[in-house]
């Protein structure tokens, strides 16, 4: 698959190298969005986290075979990485993509949201993520 953004070959290689630092089993970037922000639903309200940056949807050489990462511009060590497990559902609402984490071994289970600067990117990424989990 080809990344659907207008990245050059050099940019794609640099991006792939960066996200491989997060997970060395990543083999390909399927799509990306340059500017997103991460939210958590806690109690009865949404809370914006100090996580903003580029989102990459990727494929991996081991199971689970798909996932996404948000490379945080605000902190080199505080990235978001989600591996796409069967049954994970994404729901789009305007500029937001909502999902509930399914990792039963994690203490960090909950409802999450990703804000996209661009609605077209939100639609495109939402469709891709939903295809990857089915």
N, C-alpha and C positions, 0 to 999 in steps of 0.2 A: 504494500500500500504506500501511497505517496502522501506526505504531509500536505494538508489542504490549504495551508497558509502560503504566502508568497515568499517564504524564506529561500535564501540562496543555499547552494550545496555546502558552502563553508559554514554558514549559520547553523544548518542542520547538524553538521558534524560537531560543532562546539556545543550545541544544545544537548546532543546525545551524550557527549562526554560528561557534561555537568550532571545529568540525571543518572548516569551510571555510577557517579560517586555516591548517590543515595541508595541504589540497588544495582549491583553488578550483573544481575541476570537480565536486565533490560536489553532488548535487541533492536527495537525500532520505536520511533516516535510516530504515532498514528495521526495525531493532531495536536494543536496547541492554541492557547489564548494568551495574549501578552499581558493582560491586566485583570486580575481577579482579586477578591477579598474573601476571607473565610469567617463564617459565623457559627456559633453553637447555640442551641436552644437549651437554656438552663432555667429550671423553675417554671415560670410561665412567660418567659420573654427571650427574645433573640439578643445575643451579646456578640458584638464584633470583636474578633480576636486580633492580636497584633501580628497578623499574617496577611501579607499582600505580595503579589508577584505574578509570575508566569505559571500557567497550568499546562501540563503535558499529559496527554493520554498515551500510554505505551503498551507494547507487547513484551512478554518475557519468555525466556527459554525454559522455564519451569512453571509448574502449577502453583498458584493460579496464574493463568497466562496473560491477564490484562490488569491494568491498574491506572491510577493517575497520581501525579505529584504536583503540589504547588511549591515552587522554589521561592522561599520567602526573601524578599528584598530587605526586610527589616532585621533579619537575623540569619546568620549562616547555618545555625544548627537547629532552628525551629521551623522545619518544613512539614507539610502535610503529605502523607503518602497513604493511599487506600488501594488495597488489592481487591479486585472485583470478584467477589464470591457469588455463586449461584443464589438467586433469590433477592439480591440487593436491588432495590427499586429507586429510580430517580424520578422526580416530578419537577417540571419546570413551571415557574410562575413569574412572568415578566422577565426581569433581568436576573432572577435567582433560580438556582438549581438546588433542590432540596433532596436529601437522602437520609436514611437511617442506617447507622453502622450495624453490621451483623457479626462482627468478630467476637464470638462467645468466649474466647480465651482472654480477651482484653478487658481491662477495667474501664476503658474509655468508650463505652457503648452509649449511643445517643443520636439525637437528630442534629444534622448539620446542614449548612447552606453555603453555597458559593455564589457570590455576586459577580456578574460579568459587566464590564464597561459597555459591551456591545451585544444587543439582543440576537443578532445573527450568529455570533460566536456561541451564545448560550444555547440556541436551538441546535446548532451543529454538534456541539459537544454532548448535549443531552441525548440526541439521537444516537451518536456513536457509543456512548456509555451503555445505553439501554440495549443496543445490539451486542455489545461485548459480554453482557451478563446472561444472555439467553442461549 
